[in-house]
Amino acid sequence: MFNIKIWLQMSPKHLYRFWFEVEGRLKKESKIFLMLDYDGTIVPIAEKPELAILNPKVRLLLKNIVLRSGKFKVAIVSGRSIKDLKSLLRLKDIYYVGVHGLTVEGPNLKFTHREAVRVKPFIVKAYRDLAESLKGVSGVFVEDKGFTVAVHYRLAKENRRIIRERVLSVKAKYGCFRLLEGKKVFELTPNIDWGKGDASLLLLKRFRFKHFPIYVGDDKTDEDAFKKLKDKGLTVVVGRKRFSEAKYYVKNVREVWFLLQKLLSLP
Ligand SMILES: [Mg+2]
């Protein structure tokens, strides 16, 4: 039977309904680690990945948060490659977490998961296989992200199931991948239990857990971070979800921008 108690526990609460309470908590923290997903979190989801451009006002907000370096550290935690993130954000002194946590880069830090390095040559091969097998399918875009290969199908007319089957057959050929299913994207990644949450903990650990983490994200891959940071900090999912490990939700990207403003005005 469906358990109503579990449902209530799993349903995030609207952040701004409880803002007074949350702000009170934040005011007590001298150091905050702000961790933000990119697509669907600080930038609305775009038809094509390259069209997801950061609003200059939001970029300035982020920059001003980064400048308050005594209080804030900032990380962008995304499924995109770090190279891609850097060119989209053009911000110094922040941490970039790329390809769902497999790589991390920032001031005095460069990390790549060992298994990602090992699997990299197979990613190159899988990319070629997928590009070949999906060649005739219009609106599908295969992306080699270095440590993973992604199949974007937002613009595809073809049945999602057919695309998925082709991705699965390439996955089966190599046996060293797992399938990540995001928003209109299938992705083959190294078959390891390592995600955005682990990379977030790696960052917190680097500063001896002195920071109070705030994690905001919108996708399935962010659930890993919500789970791992739930008891440590503030977790916020973008969009109203019935099931999420996040404690709070905001309605949309605009409400995330509003949160950035609120954080900047913290003492
Ligand atoms: Mg996202």
Residues whose N, C-alpha, C, O or C-beta is under 5 A from the ligand:
A	BS01	MG	D37 Y38 D39 G40 T41 D218 D219
